[in-house]
Amino acid sequence: MAYFAHVAEDGRKQTVREHLTGVAEKAAEFARPFGGEKHAAQIGMAHDIGKFSAAFQRRLLENGSRVDHSTAGAVELIERRDLVGAFCAAGHHAGLADCGTPWDTADQSTLQGRVKRKEKLADYSAFRKEISWDTSAWSEEQESAASSGTPEEQYSDAYYRTKFQFSCLVDADFLDTGEFMDGKSREMPYDSVETLQEKLARYTEKWQHPTSELNRIRCDILRTCTEAGEEDRGLKSLTTPTGGGKTVASLSFALGHACKHGMQRIVYIIPYISIIDQTAKTLEEIFGRENVLAHYSEAEYDDDDIGQRKKLAAENWDAPVIVTTSVQFFESLFSHRPSKSRKIHNIADSVLIFDEYQMIPVKNMLPCTDAIYHLIRDYRCTALLCTATQPGTERFFHGMPCRELIEDPPLLFERLQRVTYRQMGMVTDQELAEALQQHDQVLCIVNTRKSAQNIYQLMVTEGTFHLSTYMIPKHRRSVLEEIRLRLKQNLPCRVVSTSLIEAGVDVDFP
């Protein structure tokens, strides 16, 4: 009897063996950067063995009743003492389950409950005639993982090992199925990191002969970061004040570092949605629109060929330069859903730039820094923490040393001192509005949306603007474009904003 995994709209059929082999090969390739290719291949071979049943074939070919085909792989892997693989196989459609306890019953959705359904599963024993196992792939990894560290460290290690293998499996499964259904490969062409480095060098070439003190300082920062790219992988920090040009400087470090160590991509992680479009636009100007993927909750992609490629790349971050939010990045690492998990394996062997690192909420700092620690230690990443106000790393990252790229940050802050501070004392909204209207161009930042709205409504002069997170992204972008235009043309421009404008929104007021 022939066993099929998928049937395309044009009638083509893919056998279960073809599908398992394709998924295993892709998963192994995805796991290679962190040395998990043997394990990934075996999980790939096991994940759909439940389709080797007459019941599933009736479901596929005759529109029969639904069949649980995911639990079979988990059962076989559990019997081979591969708990990580069992989690992955069981959850490749529904998502990673809770482990549960040995006392869970077969009607519970935990992993322990699901593997107790073995006797109720449709007979899938035909798989033994078509595929073989290499149990050493996971037994070696299990023994190695259990051999060192405290129980807490072993749990943490197992968590990330599961997440990365799960990512390799679900992305390989999506791609193999999609390619069969479409009848064509989904591989996308991108420039290499070496080509991207050349593009950045051409972009910064015009800065190499600065005429002002500010630009000389920016060139010094850029040169320092470029030279630091030759260093070993690890945890780095870049402490520069606003106006130091740290976006381009951090990219120069990242691309030089990626070329030096053969790394596959740059992930630029930003805390604010309000500045992600601006950053993505700059990166597209440097590297080309086709090489940069901006992925966040409000991202929109054009209907042209490049836009559609980006829409697909957003599913698994298959692009050389990713710009995303802290929420998108960390939620992916901590989510149990297959759709969120597909991109995780592409984080391995990458340079991670955390812009405004200090904005990670205090309540989330421990799990987030633990994630960064594992990405560096076990998944060949380098992390660069960028901020003007480093919160300190000594208490975090399990004691991992952090190398500061700037030799003397206090001196740099002195050299870039461009503002003076004055205490105004207590003022009413009306008094503040009147004071702002005495200036042709002025920016006022307040700490609540209500205050911003009140002050704005008290200002009746031409060229007054209001910015708030209540605004939809398209509206906010259009207002910022008008503000920049008026500043450039020296027209009246008075802006009242919440703190969304504080971190990196590119506007210059006198």
N, C-alpha and C positions, 0 to 999 in steps of 0.2 A: 504493500500500500504506500502511495506517495503522501507525504505530509507537507502541507503548505502553511506559510505564515501570513502571506498577504496576496490579495488579488487586485490588480490595477483596473482602472475604468475601462481600458481597452482589452481586458481579458487576460493580460499577462499574469502568470503566477510565479511567486517566489517561494521556494521550498523553505522549510524550517532550517534545514542545514545551511542553506545559502545565507539566510538571514543571520543565524548564529555566528557563522564564520565571518560575515561582513562586520557585525557589531564587535566581535572579539578583536578583529584586526584594527578597527578604528579606536576602540577603547584602549588597546595596548599602545597605540601611537600617542593618544592623549596623555597616558600615564607615564610615558617615557621621561619627561622632564624631572619627575620626582622618583624615578626608579621603581614604579609600581606596575610595569607593563605585563609581567607574567601573571600577576594576580588579576589585573584588569581583563586580560584575555580570557581567563577561566571564568570570571563572573559573566563576561559577555557570552560565553558558550553555554552557561547554565540558565540565563535569565528567562528564556522562553521555552524551556523543555516541556512545559505543560501543554504546549501546542502539539506535542506528539501523542495526541489522543483522538479517538474517533469522535468524541463529543465536541471537541474544538473544531474539527474538520466540518462537522454538520453545521456548527455556528457560522463558520467562514463561508462555506460553499452553498449551504441550503438555508441560510438565515435562521438557524436554530436558536435555542435559548442560550443565554449568556453562560460562559464557562470561566471559572477561576483558573487562569493559566500561569499566574505569577507565583503562587504559593509553592508549586512543585519545585522550582529552582531553589527556593529558600529551604525546603525540606532536605533536598540532596546536599546542599552546602552545610547546613547545620550538622548533618550526619558525618560530614568530613571536618567538623570542628572549625568551620569558617564562618564565624558570627558576622564579621564585616560583610562578606559576600552575601550572606542570608538577608541582612538588612536591605542591601542594594536590590537583590532579585525580587524580594517581596514588595518593595516600594517603588518599582520603576514606573508604575502607572499612578498608584494612589498616593505616593509619597512615603517618606521614611516613617515607620511606626514607632511608638514607644516599645521598649523591650518587654516590659511586663515582668511577671514572676512565674516560677514553675507551677504555681497553683492556678494560673489562668486557664479558663476553659476554651473549647474550640469555637465558641460563639463570640469571643472577644477579639477586638481588632489589633491587639498587641502582637508583636512578633511571636512571643511564646504561645499565644492563643492560636495564631494562624498555622504554625507548624503542627499543631495537634489535629488539624483537619486532614492529615495525610490519608486516613482510611476513607474519607468522604470524597477525595479528589478523583476525577476521571482517570482511568488507567493511562499513564503516560510512559509505561515501561519500554515502549518501542525506541525511546531515545538511546538506550544502551547499544543498540545495533548500529547507530549512525554517528555518535560522538563519543570521544574518550576524554578522560580526566587526567590532569597532572596535579595531584594533591599537594605536591611539594610547593606549588606556587603560593598557597596560602598558609600551609603549616609552618614553613620557614618564617614567614612574616609574623605570624601569631607568636611563635616562640621568641623571635627577636624583640617584639614589642613588649612582651611580658618579662623580659630579662632585666630591665633596669627601671629606676624611678620609683617614686612613691605611688600608692594606689591612685591618688588624685591625678598625678602626672600621667599615669597609664590610661586613665579614663579620658583625659584631655587628648592624649595622643590618638587613642582609638576613635574619638569623635571626629577629629580632622581627617584621619585615614579613611573613615567611612564616608565623610562628605566628599572627599576628592575622588574616591572610587565610584561613589554614586554619581557624581558629575560626569565622569568618564563614560559610565554605562548609559545614562539617560541621553547624553548628547549623541553618543554613537548610535543609540537606538533611534532617536529622532532622525538623524542624518541618513542612516541606512534605509529606513522606511521611506523617508521623503524622496531620496534619490531613486529608489525603485519605482515609487508611484509616479514621479515626474519623468522617469526614463532618462535622467541626465544628472551629472555631478553637481553638487552645490558648492564646490570649492570656489573661492573668490580670489582674484589676483590683487596683491598689494605690493607697495614698495617695501624693500628690505630696510632694516634699521640703519644699515650703512648708507643707503640712499637718503633716508630721512635725515641723518646726521649731516650729509652734504647740503641738503636743502636748508637746514638750520644755519649752517656756516655761511651760506650765501645771504641769508636773511640778515644776519648780524654783521656782515662785512662792512656795511655802511657806518657801523658804530666804532670802528677800529681807530678812528682819529678824532677823539672827542675835543670839543672846544670850550666846554664849560666844566666847572668843578663837579657838578652833579653827574654829568655824563661820564667824567673820568672815574668817579666812584662806582657807577653802574658797570663800567667796563672792567674795573678791578674785581667786582663780585662775579661777573660772568667768567672772567679768566680763572678765578679761584675754583669755581664750580666745574668748569671744563677740565681742569687739571685733576680735580678730585675724582672724576669719572674713572680714572685709571686704578683706583684703590680696590681692595678686596670687597666682596659682598658684605652686607650687614646692615646695621641700624645707623642711620645718619640723621643729622639735624642741620637745618639752614635757618639761622636767626638773622633776619634782616628787617629793618623798619619799612614802613609804607613808602613806596617810591624808589625802592632799591632795585627794581627790575627782577624780582625773584621768579616770576613766571618763566621767562626765557632762560634765566640762569639755571633754574632747576631742570628744565628740559635739556639744556646743554650737558648738565651732569648725567641725566638719565640716559640720553642717547649715547654718550661716550662710554658710560658704564655698560650699557646693553651690548655695544659693539665689542668691548673688551672681553666680556664674559659669554658672548653668544646667546644673550637673552632674547626673548621673542616679542615683547611688547612693553609699552609704557601705559600705566593706568594713573590718570590724574584725578584725584579725589577731592571734591570741594564740598564744604558744608552748606552752602547757600544755592538754591535754585536761581536766585536773582542774578548771579554772576556767571552761571555755567554757559549760557548762550554767548556771552561776551568772550569767555575763555575759548570756547569751541571755535568761534569766528576767527580769533587770532591764530589758533592752531591750524585751521583750514587754510588761512592765508599763507602760513609757513610751509605746510606739508602737502597741501592739496586736499580738496573736499573729499575725495574718494578714500583717503587714508585715515580720516578722523571720525570716530563714532561718539556722538553725545548721547548718553543713555540715562534718563531720569524720568520721573513720573509724568512730566508734562511734555516730554519730547515729541516732536512731530517730524515726519519724514516726507520729503517731496515724492511726487508720483513718477519722477523720471527714473532712469536705470540706476543711477547712483543712490537715489533715495530708497528704492526698493531693496538694493543690496544692503543698505544700512539697516533697514527694517529687519532683514534676516539676521544680520550680524548682531543686532541687539539681543537676539535670543541666546547667543553663546559667546559674545565678545570676540568674535573671530575677526579682529582688526588690529593693526599695529599700534594705534593710539586711541585710547579710551578716555573719555571725559565723563565722569559720573559723580553722583552725590555720595556723601558718607552713608546716608540711609540706604541707598541702593546697594552699595558695596557690602556693608555689614549685614543687612537683612538677607542678602544672598548667602552669606556664610552661615547664618543661623536659621535659615528657613528649611522646612522639611519637604517643600514642594518641588517636584521635578522641574517645572518651568523656571523657577528661581535658581535651581541648582546647576542648570546646564552650563553656565558660564564659569563655574568655580575652577575647573581644571585649567582654564586659560589664564587664571591669575598666577599659576605656578611659573617660575622662571621669568618673572616680570619685575620691572622697576616700578614701585608704588610711590607716588608723590602725594602726600597728605597736605593739602593747602589749608592754612588756618587750623592747624592740628589742635590748637587749644580749645576749639569749639566742640570737641567731643564732650557730651554731657558727663558730668562727674559721676552720676549713677551708672553710666555705661562704660566708664573708663577701664575698669578691670577686664571685662570680657573682650572689649575691643583691643586693648593692648596685648591680651593673651593671644588673640587671633593673629595680630601682626607678628608676635614672637614666633608662633608656629610657622607662619608663612616664610619667615626668614630662615628659621632653623631647619625646617624639614622640606620646604617646597621651593628652595633656591631663589627666593625673592630678596631684593634690597628695598628697604623702606626709607624714604626721605621725609622728615617731619619739618614742614615749613611754617614759620610764624614769626611775627614781631614780638610775641610775648610767650616764650616757651614756658609751659607749666612745670617743666622738670621731668626727667625720665627715671630718676634713681629708684623710685618706689614701684616702678612698673617693669614690664618686659622680663621678669624673673632674673633681674640682675644683668641682663645682656648689656654690654658696653655700647654707648652711643657716641659716635664721632661727629663733633661739630665742624662743619666745613669752613666757617668764618673764624679766622685766627683770633680776633679780638672784637667780639660783638659790641661791648660798651663803647669802644673807640669809634666803630662804624656808626653807632647811633649818634654820637657826638658830631661826626662829620656830616650826617644827613639831617641834622636838626634844622627844620625849616619853619617852625611855628612857635608862637608864644602863647601862653595860657593866662587868662584873666578871670578871676572869680566875679561874676556879676551880682551875686547875692540873690535874694528872693525876688522874683518878678512874676506878675500875672500874665496870663495868656495875651491879654490886650496890650500890655506894655511891651511884651516880646514882639508881637505882631507889628506894633508901631516902630520899634527899633529896627526890625528887619526891613521895613519899607523905606528906611533912610539909605539903603544900599542898592546899587543897580544890580549887582550880582552877589548873591549870598546863599549859603546853605545852612539850614537849621535841622539838626537831628534830635528827635525826642524819643522817649523810651516806651511810649504806648501809641497805638493806632488812634485812640480817642483824642489824645493831645494833639497829634499831627493834624487830625481833621479839624479840631477846634481852631487851631492857630491859622490853618490855611483859610478857613471860612471868614476869619477876621481880616484877611489881607485882600483888598479889593483892587490892587494895582495890576497893570498889564504885566505879563510875563511871570506870573506866579504859578507854581506847579506843586502837586501833592503826590507823594509816592508812598505806597503801603502794600503789605502782603495781601490785602483784600482784593487788589487788582489782579485780573487774570494776566498770565504771562505776556500775551500779545499786546495788551493795553500798556503794561509796564514797559515793554521794549519800545513801543512807539513814543511814549512820554520821554524816556531816556534819550532817544534819538533826537527829539526836538530840543531837549535841554542841551545836549552836546552841540547842536547846530547853533543855538543862540549864544552859548559861551564862545564858540569859535568866531561868530560874527560880531561879538561885543555888544549884543543886545541885552536889554533888561532880562534877568533870569533869577528869580527868587524861588528856592525849593525848600519845602517843608517835608521831611521824610522820617520814617521810622528807621530802626537800626539796620534794615535790609541794605542800605547803601554803604554801610561802614566798611565791609570787608571786600575790597578789590573792585568795586564798581568804578569804571574808568571815567571820572569827571574831574575837572580841575577848576576850582573857584579861586578868585583872588583873595 
